[in-house]
Amino acid sequence: MPDFLDRFAQTNSKGEKEFSTVRSGLIVALLSIGTLMGALIAAPVADRIGRKYSISGWTWVIAIGFIIQISSDRDWVQIMMGRWVAGLGVGALSLLVPMFQGETAPPWIRGAMVCCYQLFITMGIFLAACFNYGTVTHHPNSSACWRIVIGVGWVFTLVLGIGILFLPDTPRFDYRNGKVDRARETLCKVYGATPNHWAIHTQMEEIESKLRAESHIKQSPLQEFVNMWKAPRMAYRIFIGMSLQMFQQLTGANYFFYYGTTIFRSVSINSYKTQIILNTINFLVTFIGLYIVEHYGRRKSLIAGSTWMFICFLIFASVGHFSLDRNDPTKTQGAGIAMIVFACLFILGFATTWGPMIWTIMAEIFPSRYRAKGMALSTASNWLWNFLLAFFTPFITKDIDFRYGYVFAGCNVLGGLLVYFFVIEGQGRTLEEIDTMYLERVSPMKSSKWVPPPPEEMSRIRKQAGTDLETAAPAASSDDETLARPSGVTDGGMGHHKEEHAGTTHRE
């Protein structure tokens, strides 16, 4: 954007305006630093004041960050700090919104809800690209070209911050704070059932049982955090969660989204149109991911996605390094077009696999008691690597140009190996079954064929794990996920549920 460049960039030796590598890296990366901090802070705050009010409060933090940026005249540091403030709220919401969805949605649609979180992220990125193109086309030499884009984000933020106040808080939080009737009323609305329906009765019993177990645990937040690492297979699961979030960043998707305008300026193709193309693909094909995650499973999909992205980055980097004339790209238009095509194919692979499915796995692998903390650490890992890539990418591309793609190609191979050797298949499994698989140390390679033992045996396994935890760190709860529930209600994987009624079992 010419006006943004004129106001905040530096003047080079030729008298031209340009962002230095350090300045551009800091402006882009400070958002990620804020998101990392916000993700870590959000969990304890939400436990204290509730999910609903936390979401509303953090949206106002984002709004303040936007105001700081919009009000900047020529101070690039103000832009940078405004992005950091906004990042605090973005990081918090990246944890709180999926948590709100997961604690409110019926078990059999929980997976679809979590994937829709990623879907609407892609929609937001697409809309941002459209607004960028529109403002730079109609207001190229005015501050409106960038202030309008930031201001539109401010409007959407306030819609969420105010709109969430008209919704009830999660049933679990209301029950914990003595608002039993409100918790039951919320469940009735969500389930579309009457208060005396067996599903409502079962869910209320589950919440009561879990909270009764938690009420015997009197520990400081620090003690709780330390004991989490001693819980059975929790360190292993945290390793998986943080590693998956790391490799989601190292797939290289943000290489295109953050620096797409810079990359495709090199191939003499309108950079803003290119961003619209990439983000349109990113948004639309995410719908396919909602189907794939439940029909082909997590493991197969992620491994296939890693392979696909490896091939795309290998070709993209090779064409960019060996065929593209970076001094005069117009001489090698064919190479530029090929790079655009494989960038689009890469986005196709990412948006259908590693984009939405990592968030699905995050909601599955942690037991109820440690879910908020485990997801917070995993999300923080995502934002940490987001920052590192955003900050160092300008330095790296300056030295090795498109060969940087080989680094991401290698990371995609490593990500696929991580999934193959460590990630358990959760397709069609209840959260209880997934937890039991981790406790029984089921081989990930054989997890899709694992047959769950009878409920009594799973209960014994989980209670034994609780006894071990009490010995190592006196904090075990009784049967974390497996609680008395009459026929029909389970923590049904991601999008699957069981109905057991009148002696009949049916799995969708």
C-alpha positions in Angstrom: 0.0 0.0 0.0 1.7 3.2 -1.2 0.5 5.4 1.7 1.5 2.9 4.4 4.9 2.5 2.7 5.4 6.3 2.6 4.4 6.8 6.3 6.2 3.9 8.0 9.0 2.6 5.7 12.6 3.8 5.5 14.2 5.7 2.7 17.0 3.8 1.0 20.2 5.1 -0.7 18.2 5.6 -4.0 15.7 7.8 -2.3 13.0 5.1 -2.5 10.7 3.9 0.4 11.2 0.4 1.6 10.9 -1.6 4.8 14.1 -3.0 6.2 14.2 -6.7 7.0 14.2 -5.9 10.7 11.4 -3.4 10.6 9.1 -5.6 8.4 9.9 -8.7 10.6 9.1 -6.8 13.8 5.8 -5.4 12.5 4.6 -8.8 11.4 6.0 -10.8 14.3 4.9 -8.7 17.3 1.4 -9.8 16.7 2.6 -13.4 17.2 4.4 -12.5 20.5 1.1 -11.0 21.8 -0.9 -14.1 20.7 1.6 -16.4 22.5 1.2 -14.4 25.8 -2.6 -14.2 25.4 -3.0 -17.9 24.9 -1.1 -18.6 28.1 -2.9 -16.0 30.2 -6.4 -16.8 28.9 -7.0 -20.2 30.6 -6.7 -19.2 34.3 -8.7 -16.0 33.6 -11.5 -18.0 32.0 -11.6 -20.4 34.9 -12.1 -17.4 37.2 -14.6 -15.2 35.4 -16.1 -17.6 32.9 -15.8 -18.3 29.2 -18.4 -15.8 28.0 -17.1 -12.8 29.8 -13.5 -13.7 29.0 -14.3 -13.8 25.3 -16.0 -10.4 25.5 -13.2 -8.9 27.5 -10.5 -10.0 25.2 -12.3 -8.6 22.2 -12.0 -5.2 23.8 -8.3 -5.8 24.1 -8.2 -6.4 20.3 -10.3 -3.3 19.7 -7.8 -1.2 21.7 -5.0 -2.6 19.6 -6.8 -1.6 16.4 -7.3 1.9 17.7 -3.6 2.2 18.5 -2.8 1.2 14.9 -5.4 3.4 13.2 -4.4 6.5 15.2 -0.8 6.2 14.2 0.5 8.9 11.8 4.1 8.2 11.0 5.4 6.2 14.0 6.0 2.6 12.9 6.7 1.6 16.6 3.1 2.5 17.4 1.9 0.2 14.6 4.1 -2.5 16.0 2.8 -2.1 19.6 -0.8 -1.9 18.4 -0.3 -5.2 16.7 1.2 -6.6 19.9 -1.9 -5.4 22.0 -4.3 -6.9 19.4 -2.3 -10.1 19.5 -3.0 -10.5 23.2 -6.7 -10.7 22.4 -6.2 -12.9 19.3 -4.2 -15.4 21.2 -6.7 -15.6 24.0 -9.6 -16.1 21.7 -7.7 -18.8 19.8 -8.0 -20.8 23.0 -11.3 -19.6 24.4 -13.5 -19.9 21.4 -12.8 -23.6 20.7 -13.1 -24.2 24.5 -16.5 -22.5 24.5 -17.6 -24.5 21.5 -16.3 -27.8 23.0 -17.9 -27.3 26.4 -21.3 -26.2 24.9 -21.8 -28.4 21.8 -23.4 -31.8 22.1 -20.8 -34.5 21.9 -21.8 -35.8 18.5 -21.2 -32.5 16.7 -18.2 -31.3 18.8 -15.7 -32.2 16.0 -17.6 -30.3 13.3 -17.8 -27.3 15.7 -14.0 -27.3 16.2 -13.3 -27.6 12.5 -15.7 -24.7 11.8 -13.4 -22.6 14.0 -10.7 -23.1 11.4 -13.2 -22.6 8.6 -14.2 -19.1 9.7 -10.5 -18.2 10.3 -10.0 -18.9 6.6 -13.1 -16.8 5.8 -11.7 -13.9 7.7 -8.4 -14.2 5.9 -10.2 -14.2 2.6 -12.3 -11.1 3.5 -9.1 -9.3 4.6 -7.6 -10.0 1.2 -10.7 -8.6 -0.5 -10.7 -5.5 1.6 -6.9 -5.0 0.9 -7.5 -5.2 -2.9 -10.6 -2.9 -2.7 -8.9 -0.2 -0.7 -5.6 -0.2 -2.6 -7.6 0.0 -5.8 -9.9 2.9 -4.8 -7.7 4.8 -2.3 -4.1 4.0 -3.3 -2.6 7.3 -2.1 -4.7 7.8 0.9 -4.4 6.6 4.5 -7.8 5.1 4.0 -6.2 2.3 2.1 -4.9 0.8 5.3 -7.0 2.4 8.0 -10.3 1.0 6.5 -8.9 -2.5 6.5 -8.0 -2.2 10.2 -11.2 -0.5 11.0 -13.3 -3.3 9.4 -11.6 -5.8 11.7 -12.6 -3.5 14.6 -16.3 -3.8 13.7 -16.2 -7.7 13.5 -14.4 -7.7 16.9 -17.2 -5.7 18.5 -19.8 -7.9 17.0 -18.3 -10.9 18.8 -17.6 -9.0 22.0 -21.2 -7.7 22.3 -22.9 -10.7 20.7 -21.4 -13.2 23.1 -23.0 -11.4 26.0 -26.5 -12.4 24.7 -25.5 -16.1 24.9 -25.4 -18.2 28.1 -22.0 -19.3 29.5 -21.1 -22.9 29.3 -23.1 -25.4 31.3 -20.0 -26.5 33.2 -19.0 -23.0 34.3 -22.6 -22.2 35.4 -22.8 -25.5 37.4 -19.5 -24.8 39.1 -20.8 -21.5 40.3 -24.0 -22.8 41.7 -26.3 -21.9 38.8 -27.6 -25.4 38.3 -31.0 -24.4 36.8 -29.2 -22.1 34.2 -26.9 -24.9 33.3 -29.8 -27.3 32.7 -31.6 -24.6 30.7 -28.6 -24.1 28.5 -28.3 -27.9 27.9 -32.0 -28.0 27.0 -31.6 -25.3 24.3 -28.4 -26.9 22.9 -29.8 -30.4 22.8 -33.3 -29.3 21.8 -34.8 -31.4 24.5 -37.0 -31.1 27.6 -35.5 -30.9 31.1 -36.6 -34.4 31.9 -35.1 -35.9 28.8 -32.6 -38.7 29.6 -29.8 -36.9 27.6 -30.1 -33.8 29.8 -30.2 -35.9 32.9 -27.1 -37.8 31.9 -25.2 -34.7 31.0 -26.1 -33.0 34.3 -24.9 -36.1 36.1 -21.6 -36.1 34.2 -21.0 -32.5 35.1 -21.9 -33.1 38.7 -19.6 -36.1 39.0 -16.6 -34.3 37.5 -17.1 -31.3 39.6 -17.5 -33.4 42.7 -14.2 -35.1 42.0 -12.5 -31.7 41.3 -13.9 -30.3 44.6 -11.6 -32.6 46.6 -8.5 -31.2 44.8 -7.2 -28.2 46.8 -4.1 -27.1 45.0 -2.7 -23.8 43.9 -2.5 -23.2 40.1 1.2 -23.8 40.2 0.8 -27.1 42.0 -1.9 -28.1 39.5 0.4 -27.2 36.6 3.3 -29.2 38.1 1.2 -32.3 38.8 -0.2 -32.2 35.3 3.2 -33.4 34.1 3.1 -36.3 36.5 -0.3 -37.5 35.4 -0.3 -40.7 33.4 0.8 -40.2 29.8 0.2 -36.4 30.1 3.8 -35.3 29.3 3.6 -37.6 26.2 0.3 -36.0 25.1 1.6 -32.5 25.7 4.6 -33.4 23.6 2.3 -34.5 20.8 0.1 -31.4 21.1 2.9 -28.9 21.0 4.7 -30.8 18.2 1.6 -30.9 16.0 1.0 -27.2 16.5 4.7 -26.6 15.7 4.6 -28.6 12.5 1.3 -26.9 11.5 3.3 -23.7 11.3 6.3 -25.4 9.7 4.2 -26.8 6.9 4.9 -23.3 5.4 1.4 -22.1 4.9 2.0 -18.7 6.5 5.0 -18.3 4.2 2.4 -17.5 1.5 -0.1 -15.7 3.7 2.4 -13.4 5.4 4.7 -12.7 2.6 2.6 -13.5 -0.5 2.6 -10.0 -1.7 6.4 -9.9 -1.6 6.8 -13.3 -3.2 4.5 -12.7 -6.1 5.8 -9.2 -6.8 8.8 -11.1 -8.0 6.8 -12.9 -10.7 5.2 -9.7 -12.0 1.7 -10.9 -11.1 -0.6 -8.5 -9.2 0.1 -9.4 -5.6 -3.3 -8.5 -4.2 -5.1 -10.5 -6.8 -2.8 -13.4 -6.0 -3.7 -13.2 -2.3 -7.4 -13.2 -3.1 -6.9 -16.4 -5.2 -4.9 -18.1 -2.5 -7.4 -17.2 0.3 -10.4 -18.1 -1.8 -8.9 -21.6 -2.2 -8.0 -21.7 1.4 -11.6 -20.9 2.5 -13.5 -23.0 0.0 -11.5 -26.2 0.3 -11.7 -26.1 4.1 -15.3 -27.4 3.6 -13.8 -30.5 2.1 -11.7 -30.9 5.3 -14.9 -31.1 7.4 -15.8 -34.2 5.4 -12.4 -35.8 5.2 -11.7 -35.6 8.9 -14.6 -38.0 9.7 -14.6 -40.2 6.7 -10.9 -40.9 6.2 -9.6 -40.4 9.7 -7.0 -38.2 11.2 -3.8 -40.2 10.6 -4.3 -41.1 6.9 -5.5 -37.5 6.1 -2.5 -35.8 7.9 0.1 -38.2 6.4 -1.4 -37.7 2.9 -1.5 -34.0 3.5 2.2 -34.0 4.5 3.1 -35.9 1.3 1.1 -33.6 -0.9 2.6 -30.4 0.7 6.1 -31.9 0.4 5.7 -32.4 -3.3 4.2 -28.9 -3.8 7.0 -27.1 -1.9 9.7 -29.2 -3.6 8.5 -28.1 -7.1 7.7 -24.5 -6.0 11.2 -24.0 -4.6 12.9 -25.7 -7.5 11.1 -23.6 -10.1 11.7 -20.4 -8.1 15.4 -21.0 -7.7 16.4 -22.6 -11.0 13.9 -21.3 -13.6 12.7 -17.9 -12.4 14.7 -14.8 -13.5 14.4 -12.7 -10.3 16.1 -9.7 -11.9 13.5 -9.6 -14.8 10.6 -11.9 -14.0 8.8 -10.9 -17.2 11.4 -13.1 -19.1 10.2 -16.2 -17.3 6.4 -15.8 -17.0 5.9 -19.5 -17.4 8.0 -20.1 -14.3 5.9 -17.5 -12.4 2.7 -19.1 -13.4 3.9 -22.5 -12.4 4.8 -21.2 -8.9 1.3 -19.7 -8.5 -0.2 -23.0 -9.5 1.8 -25.0 -7.0 1.2 -22.4 -4.3 -2.6 -23.0 -4.9 -2.1 -26.8 -4.8 -0.2 -26.4 -1.6 -3.1 -24.4 0.0 -5.5 -27.1 -1.2 -3.5 -29.7 0.7 -3.1 -27.6 3.9 -6.7 -26.4 4.2 -8.1 -29.9 3.9 -5.8 -31.6 6.3 -3.3 -29.8 8.6 -5.3 -26.6 8.8 -8.5 -27.9 10.5 -7.5 -31.3 11.8 -4.8 -30.2 14.2 -7.4 -28.3 16.2 -9.6 -31.4 16.2 -6.8 -33.5 17.6 -6.1 -30.9 20.3 -9.7 -31.3 21.5 -9.4 -35.1 21.7 -6.1 -36.0 23.3 -6.3 -34.3 26.7 -8.4 -35.6 29.6 -11.1 -33.2 30.9 -9.2 -32.1 34.0 -6.1 -30.9 32.0 -7.8 -29.9 28.7 -7.5 -26.2 29.2 -3.9 -26.3 30.3 -2.9 -28.8 27.6 -4.6 -26.8 24.9 -3.1 -23.6 26.2 0.5 -25.0 26.0 -0.2 -26.4 22.5 -1.7 -23.2 21.3 1.2 -21.3 22.7 3.5 -23.5 20.7 1.6 -22.6 17.6 2.0 -18.9 18.2 5.6 -19.2 19.2 6.5 -20.8 15.9 4.3 -18.3 14.1 6.4 -15.5 15.6 9.7 -17.2 14.8 8.7 -17.8 11.1 7.2 -14.3 10.8 10.4 -12.6 12.2 13.1 -14.7 10.6 11.5 -15.3 7.2 12.6 -12.0 5.7 16.2 -12.6 6.8 16.2 -16.2 5.4 14.6 -15.4 2.1 17.0 -12.5 1.6 19.9 -15.0 1.7 18.6 -18.2 0.2 15.6 -16.9 -1.8 13.1 -19.6 -2.9 15.4 -22.4 -1.6 13.6 -21.6 1.7 10.9 -23.9 0.3 13.2 -26.9 0.7 13.2 -26.2 4.5 9.4 -26.4 4.6 9.4 -29.5 2.4 11.7 -31.3 4.9 9.5 -30.1 7.8 6.4 -31.6 6.1 8.2 -35.0 5.9 9.0 -34.8 9.6 5.4 -33.8 10.4 4.1 -36.8 8.6 6.5 -39.1 10.5 5.4 -37.6 13.8 1.8 -38.4 12.9 2.7 -42.0 11.8 4.7 -42.9 14.9 2.9 -40.9 17.7 -0.7 -39.8 16.8 -3.5 -42.2 17.7 -6.5 -42.4 15.4 -9.5 -40.8 17.0 -12.1 -41.3 14.2 -15.4 -42.5 15.6 -13.9 -42.8 19.1 -15.4 -41.3 22.3 -13.1 -39.1 24.4 -13.2 -41.9 27.0 -11.9 -44.4 24.4 -9.2 -42.1 23.2 -8.0 -41.5 26.8 -8.0 -45.3 27.5 -5.9 -45.9 24.4 -3.3 -43.5 25.7 -3.3 -45.1 29.1 -3.0 -48.6 27.6 -0.2 -47.4 25.4 -1.9 -48.6 22.2 0.4 -48.4 19.2 -0.6 -45.5 17.0 0.0 -47.7 13.9 -2.6 -50.2 15.2 -4.9 -47.7 16.8 -7.5 -47.7 14.0 -8.1 -51.4 14.6 -8.2 -51.2 18.4 -11.3 -52.7 19.9 -12.4 -51.0 23.1 -12.8 -53.2 26.1 -16.1 -53.4 28.0 -17.1 -50.2 29.9 -16.3 -51.9 33.2 -12.8 -52.7 32.1 -12.2 -49.1 30.7 -13.5 -47.8 34.0 -11.0 -50.0 35.9 -8.1 -48.8 33.7 -9.0 -45.2 34.2 -9.5 -45.6 37.9 -6.1 -47.4 38.2 -4.6 -44.4 36.4 -6.3 -42.1 38.9 -4.8 -44.2 41.8 -1.4 -43.9 40.3 -1.8 -40.1 40.0 -2.9 -39.8 43.6 0.3 -41.5 44.7 2.5 -39.3 42.5 0.6 -36.1 42.9 -2.5 -36.2 45.2 -5.0 -34.9 42.7 -6.8 -37.7 41.0 -10.4 -37.5 40.0 -12.7 -40.5 39.8 -12.9 -41.6 36.2 -12.2 -38.4 34.4 -14.3 -38.9 31.3 -16.2 -42.2 31.9 -19.1 -41.2 34.1 -22.5 -42.6 34.7 -24.5 -42.0 31.6 -27.7 -43.8 30.5 -28.1 -45.0 27.0 -27.4 -42.6 24.2 -24.9 -40.0 25.2 -21.2 -40.2 24.7 -18.4 -37.8 24.2 -18.6 -38.8 20.6 -15.2 -38.3 18.9 -15.5 -35.5 16.4 -18.8 -35.7 14.7 -19.8 -39.2 15.7 -22.0 -40.4 18.5 -23.4 -43.6 19.9 -27.0 -44.3 20.7 -27.6 -47.2 23.1 -31.3 -47.5 23.9 -33.6 -50.3 24.8 -30.8 -52.8 24.3 -29.9 -51.6 20.8 -26.6 -50.1 19.8 -26.2 -47.9 16.8 -23.1 -46.0 15.6 -23.3 -43.4 13.0 
